[in-house]
Amino acid sequence: FQPIASLAGDEEEQFQALLRLRGDGGVLHTAAEVVPVAERAGLIGEIDRWVLTRCLMVLTERARAGRPVRIFAAQSVLSVLDPAHLAWLRQQLETRRIDGSRLVLELRVVDPVDEATLQALGAFSSSLHEQGVLLALGGVDASAAVATWLDALMLDFIRLAPGYLGERSGERREEMRTLVAQAHERGRRVIAPQVEDAQSAAQLWSAGVDYIQGNFVQQADQELNYDFRAA
């Protein structure tokens, strides 16, 4: 889990769940390595459900301890388009009595994507909000492909593409400011990932970004132990 910290002084505790698979010799494989293989093998649905089960367990434990937290969990487009997946999630939320707004499902842009899939994703996002669960889109930039996704989905958060950080081009920085402004106009909050230093955090704050995530905030850990109040 890695904390997502507010640049506006908000003390709400929220973390992103990061998938790791321990391989031979103790090597940890990242989601970027695991997910494409799982999708080709037809196993991504099981993995996504395992991730959500783990996140729901944490949400339940924290609620019982009086320390509610919000968790962002990445999910494959293949999983969320399966009606059984959404039905299973609804049952889990009801059984565990979890406030749906404590969970954020995060998708990544897939390019190309056909109109039928976009319409199905739009219907999914609507159903998700009926359960109170929030939705985020990762890898957001100013490309035409991303714009199509932004128009199709009911989103609560967007996660900027990491290429904006450390960029010296004024044009690139202005593009980021425009994205942030457009997101805020639509009621979406903006997260910047892979923030490694204070200078980058300051640039993001001046651009109006809402949250930052990365090793500058804290490295990922198995425990949810970041002190949001102190930060």
N, C-alpha and C positions, 0 to 999 in steps of 0.2 A: 504494500500500500504506500502511496506517495501523497502527501498533503497538497491541497489546492488552496493557496492563501489569498486573502482579499487584499487589494491595493487601496481599499477605501476604509480600512479599519474594522470591517465586519469580523466578528469573532466566531461566526458559525463554523463548526468543524465539518470539513469535507475532504474526502480522499478519493483517489483513483485506484481501483484494483488493477494490478498489473499481472498478467498471466506469465508464469515461468514453468518450464518443464525441465526437471533435473535428468540429465543424460549420463552416459558413461563417464567415469572419472569425476563425477560431481559437477560437470559443466552445466550451467543454467542456460537453456535455450529461451529466447524471447518470443513474444507473441508473433512478431514479424516472421520468425522462422517456423513456428508451429502451425499457425492458422492456415497458411496456404496448403500445407501438406494435409492437414485435417480436412479441409474443404474437398481436396481431390480424392481423399479416401472415404468421404461420406461420413466423417466422424464429428464435424463441427457442431452439429446440434447437441451431441452429448457433452462436448467440451463447454459450450456456452451455458448449458444447463448446470454443469458442475460449477462454473464460475458464479452463476447467480445463486446457487445453493449456498456456496461459501459466503457470499456477500449478505444474503438474507440471515444467515446464522449470526454474522457480526452485528447486523442491525438489531436483531432480537436481543443479543447479549448487551449491547450498549443501551438499548431502551430500558431494559430491566435494571441496569446500573444507574439510571438517571442521567446518562451522558449521550443523548441522541447525536447521531452523526449522519451525514449524507455521503453515499458512495456512488461513484461513477463506475459503471461496468460496461466494457466494450462487448458488443454482440455482432455477429455476422449477419449480413443482409439475408443470407440463406435461412438463418434461424428465425428471424423476426417475421419472415413471410410465411412461416408455417403456423397455421391457426392453432395447432396443438400447443405450440410453444407459448403463445399468449394466454391460452386457457390455463396452462400449467402455472404460469406466473400469477394469474389472478387467484387461483386456488391457494397458492403459497402465501400470498399477501393476506388473504382472508384467514387462513388457518393460523398464521403466525401473528395476526393482528398488527401488521406493520403499516405505518403511514406511508402511502405510495410515494409521497413527495421526498421521502428519504432515499429513494433510489433513482438514479439517472442512467438510462440506457444510452450508450454512445455508439453511433454508426460512423463508418468512414465512406467517403465518396467512392463509388465504383464507376469507372469510365471505360467504355461506353455503357449506357444503361437505356433500356427501351422504355417507351411511354407506358406500357402496361405495368412494368415493374414500379415506375415512379407513382402511378396511380395507386398501386397496392401499398406502397410505402406510406403514401398520404393517408390512406384508410387506416393503416397500422398506427400511425402517429395519433390519429384522432381517437382510436380505441384505447391507446395507451394513456392519453390524458383523461379519459373517462374513469380510469382506475386511479388517477392521481399521480401516476408515475411520470417523471420528466424525461425529456429527450434532448440529446446533444448530437452535434455533427462535428466530426474531426477532420483535420486537414483542409481547413477552409482558406481559400485564396480568392483572387479576383477572376478566376477562369470562368469560361462559359459553362463548363460542366458543373462546377460548384454552384453557380447561379441557378441552374435548373433544379438542383437538389434543395437549395434554400427556398425556392418558390413552392416546391411540392410538399415540404414537411412542416408540421407544427412544432417548432423548436423552442427550447428554453435556453439552451447554451450553444455557443459555437466555440470550437477550439481552432485557433489560427494555425496555419501551416508553419513549421519551424523556420522556414527560410527567411522570415522577416527579421529574425534576431541577428545582430552583428552585421546587418546590411548597411553599407555606407551610402547607398544611392538615395538621394532625396526623393526621387520618384517612387521608390519602393516604400519608403516611410510614409509618404502621402497616401499611397494605396492602402496601407494598413489603417491609417486614420479614417479613410473613407469607409472601409469595411466595418470598423468599430462603430462609426456614426450610424451607418445603415442598420447594424444589428440593434443598437439602442433604440432607434426609431421604431423597430418592430418588437421591442420588449425582450430582446435576447441579450443575455449576459455573455461576455467574451473572456475566454481563457487563453493565455499564452503559455505554451509548453517549453520544456528544455531551456529554462532560464538558468544561466550558469554564474552570473555575476551581478553586482549592484548596479553597474552602469546600464545593463540591459533592462533591469527592473525599473530604473528611473525613466528610461525611454518609453517603456510600455505604460507607465503611470501617466506620463505626459500625453500619450496618445489616447488615453481614456480607457485602457484595458481594465477589466474588472478584477481578474484573478491571474495569478502566476503559479506555475508549477515547474519543478526542476530541482537540480542539486543545490542551487542557491538557497532554495527554501529548505529542503531536506532530501537526502537520498532515500530511495524506497526501502521499506523495512517490513518484516513480517508483522510487526506490532503497529497499532495506531497510536503513536505516542508523541505526536507533535503538540507543542504548547501554543495554541492559537492566540491566547490572551497575551502571552509574553511577546509574541511576534508583532 
